[in-house]
């Protein structure tokens, strides 16, 4: 009986040690993601963790702000930018793993209005922004947000910018512009297609703005030199660009480049 008791104690101790070792060895990466990825990246992170066991912490914000933070030594593993110019600059400055910069998607923009709006943007397009009831139009700040620059370009090429520029209100990033529209502080917004598909906004009215009206929003990812687990970071980028993440990106309205 005493031998059996000791055996059970030893087995329990072995199991505790195994669990502790497994917990200690669990891989973990930190991802900086552009604000337009708030709807899609959580699903991608969950799928990646389910497949690999690697947990993913994601912070969202302006691509320009993340670029500045990375230059100042932010402890990150991967950067998913809404503008591949930032990821190119990071690689050129030596802050990224060599040859790790890659295009993972191209963004699209939509004119979004609440479901209660009397104007139908899919039918009336830019005319909706000329309505007297539209006092404010939310866009991302074009100074550091690629979706903001795309919105201004589309308005200019649509021949309406000068007429409505006084109505424009700027969000720090595209997510904040969406919040302005969702809260009713703006009666219209030019948003990333992906955010228009979020639960809070998908019930609204939208018109997909023709791609020829704005520069292509090529979105780049890069593995950073500061990464503490470069293999896991590279695996995550590959998951997005070559694996199941591609289908998830497409589901949320992103255009996809040819798989590498």
C-alpha positions in Angstrom: 0.0 0.0 0.0 2.8 2.4 0.9 4.6 1.6 -2.4 1.4 2.4 -4.3 0.9 5.6 -2.4 4.5 6.7 -3.2 4.0 5.8 -6.8 0.9 8.0 -7.0 2.8 10.9 -5.4 5.6 10.6 -7.8 3.3 10.5 -10.8 1.5 13.6 -9.6 4.8 15.4 -9.2 5.8 14.4 -12.7 2.5 15.7 -14.1 2.9 19.1 -12.3 6.4 19.4 -13.6 5.3 18.7 -17.1 2.5 21.2 -17.0 4.8 23.8 -15.5 7.4 23.2 -18.3 4.7 23.3 -20.9 3.4 26.7 -19.6 7.0 28.1 -19.4 7.7 27.0 -23.0 4.5 28.4 -24.5 5.4 30.8 -27.3 4.2 34.3 -27.5 4.5 37.2 -30.0 3.5 40.9 -29.9 2.0 42.4 -33.0 1.4 46.0 -33.9 -1.5 46.2 -36.3 -3.0 49.1 -38.3 -6.4 50.3 -37.1 -8.2 48.8 -40.2 -7.3 45.3 -39.0 -9.4 45.5 -35.8 -12.2 43.4 -37.2 -10.0 40.7 -39.0 -6.9 40.3 -36.8 -8.6 38.9 -33.7 -10.0 36.0 -35.8 -6.6 35.5 -37.4 -4.8 35.5 -34.0 -7.3 32.9 -32.7 -6.8 30.6 -35.7 -3.1 30.9 -35.5 -3.0 30.1 -31.7 -5.4 27.1 -32.3 -3.1 25.8 -35.0 0.3 26.5 -33.4 -0.2 27.0 -29.7 1.5 30.4 -30.0 -0.4 33.2 -28.4 -0.7 36.6 -30.1 -1.1 40.0 -28.4 -2.2 42.6 -30.8 -2.1 46.4 -30.3 -4.0 48.6 -32.8 -3.3 52.1 -33.9 -2.2 54.5 -36.6 0.5 53.1 -38.9 2.4 56.3 -38.7 2.4 56.3 -34.9 3.6 52.7 -34.8 6.4 53.6 -37.3 7.6 56.3 -34.9 7.4 53.9 -31.9 9.4 51.2 -33.6 12.1 53.8 -34.4 12.2 54.6 -30.7 12.7 50.9 -29.8 9.1 49.6 -29.1 9.4 45.9 -28.0 7.5 44.3 -30.8 7.8 41.2 -33.0 5.7 42.0 -36.1 4.3 45.2 -37.6 1.3 45.0 -39.9 1.0 48.4 -41.5 -1.8 49.9 -43.6 0.9 51.5 -45.8 3.8 49.5 -47.0 6.0 52.6 -47.3 6.4 52.4 -43.5 7.5 48.7 -43.5 9.9 49.4 -46.4 11.5 52.3 -44.4 11.8 50.0 -41.3 13.6 47.4 -43.3 15.8 49.9 -45.0 16.8 51.4 -41.6 18.0 48.0 -40.3 15.2 47.7 -37.7 13.7 44.6 -39.4 14.8 41.2 -40.3 16.4 41.3 -43.8 14.0 40.5 -46.7 11.1 40.0 -44.3 9.0 42.9 -45.7 6.0 41.6 -47.6 2.6 42.9 -49.0 -0.2 41.0 -47.2 -3.3 42.8 -48.6 -4.6 45.9 -50.4 -7.2 48.0 -48.6 -10.5 49.3 -50.0 -12.5 52.3 -49.0 -16.3 52.8 -48.7 -18.6 55.8 -48.2 -20.6 54.8 -45.1 -23.8 56.3 -43.8 -26.1 55.1 -41.0 -29.2 53.0 -41.8 -31.4 55.9 -40.8 -29.9 58.2 -43.5 -32.4 59.4 -46.1 -29.7 59.1 -48.8 -28.6 55.8 -50.3 -24.8 56.0 -51.0 -24.9 52.9 -53.2 -27.4 54.7 -55.5 -26.5 58.4 -55.1 -22.8 58.0 -54.4 -21.1 61.4 -53.8 -24.4 63.3 -54.0 -25.1 62.0 -50.4 -22.3 64.2 -49.1 -23.8 67.3 -50.7 -27.1 66.9 -48.7 -27.7 69.8 -46.2 -28.3 67.2 -43.5 -24.7 66.0 -43.8 -22.9 68.4 -41.5 -19.8 66.3 -40.8 -17.9 63.7 -42.8 -15.4 61.6 -40.8 -12.1 60.4 -42.4 -8.8 59.3 -41.0 -6.1 62.0 -40.6 -4.4 62.1 -44.0 -1.2 63.4 -42.5 -0.3 59.9 -41.1 -3.1 57.5 -42.0 -3.1 55.9 -45.5 -6.9 55.6 -45.5 -7.1 59.3 -44.9 -4.9 60.0 -47.9 -7.0 57.6 -50.0 -10.2 59.4 -48.9 -8.9 62.8 -49.9 -7.6 61.5 -53.2 -11.0 59.9 -53.9 -12.9 63.1 -53.0 -10.6 65.2 -55.3 -10.8 62.8 -58.2 -14.6 62.6 -57.7 -14.7 66.4 -58.1 -16.3 67.0 -54.8 -13.4 67.9 -52.4 -13.5 71.7 -52.6 -17.3 71.7 -52.0 -17.3 69.5 -48.9 -13.8 70.0 -47.4 -15.2 72.2 -44.6 -17.4 69.3 -43.5 -14.4 67.0 -42.9 -13.5 65.8 -39.4 -10.4 63.8 -38.8 -9.9 60.8 -36.6 -6.5 60.0 -35.3 -6.8 56.7 -37.3 -9.4 55.0 -39.4 -10.9 53.3 -36.3 -11.5 56.7 -34.6 -13.2 57.9 -37.8 -15.5 54.9 -37.7 -16.3 55.8 -34.0 -17.3 59.3 -35.1 -19.7 57.8 -37.6 -21.0 55.1 -35.2 -21.7 57.6 -32.5 -23.6 60.0 -34.8 -21.0 62.8 -34.4 -20.6 62.5 -38.1 -23.4 61.8 -40.6 -21.1 60.1 -43.1 -17.7 58.6 -43.2 -15.1 57.3 -45.7 -13.9 54.1 -44.0 -11.9 51.0 -44.6 -14.1 48.3 -46.1 -13.1 46.0 -43.3 -14.4 48.3 -40.6 -17.7 48.7 -42.4 -18.2 45.0 -42.0 -17.8 45.2 -38.2 -20.8 44.3 -36.0 -21.3 48.0 -35.1 -21.3 49.3 -38.6 -22.5 46.4 -40.9 -26.1 47.5 -40.6 -25.4 50.9 -42.2 -25.5 51.9 -45.9 -22.3 51.8 -47.9 -20.9 52.4 -51.4 -17.6 50.8 -52.4 -15.6 53.7 -53.9 -14.1 52.8 -57.2 -10.4 51.8 -56.9 -9.4 54.0 -59.7 -10.2 57.1 -57.7 -7.4 56.6 -55.1 -3.9 55.2 -54.9 -3.7 51.5 -54.2 -3.5 51.0 -50.4 -0.8 48.3 -50.3 -0.4 47.0 -46.8 2.9 45.6 -45.7 4.1 43.4 -42.8 7.6 43.1 -41.5 9.4 41.0 -38.8 11.3 43.3 -36.4 14.8 42.9 -35.2 13.5 43.5 -31.7 11.5 40.2 -31.8 12.4 37.7 -29.1 11.0 34.8 -31.1 11.7 35.5 -34.8 10.7 32.0 -35.8 7.2 32.4 -34.3 7.0 35.9 -35.8 7.9 34.6 -39.3 5.4 31.8 -38.9 2.6 34.3 -38.1 3.4 36.4 -41.2 3.4 33.3 -43.3 0.1 32.2 -41.8 -1.4 35.5 -43.0 0.2 35.6 -46.4 0.2 32.0 -47.4 -2.0 30.1 -44.9 -5.5 30.2 -43.5 -5.2 33.9 -42.8 -5.6 34.7 -46.5 -9.2 33.5 -46.5 -9.9 35.4 -43.3 -8.5 38.6 -44.9 -10.7 38.1 -48.0 -13.8 37.6 -45.8 -13.3 41.0 -44.3 -13.1 42.8 -47.7 -9.4 43.0 -48.4 -7.9 42.4 -51.8 -5.2 39.8 -51.8 -1.9 39.8 -53.7 -0.8 36.6 -55.4 0.5 34.1 -52.8 4.3 34.0 -52.6 
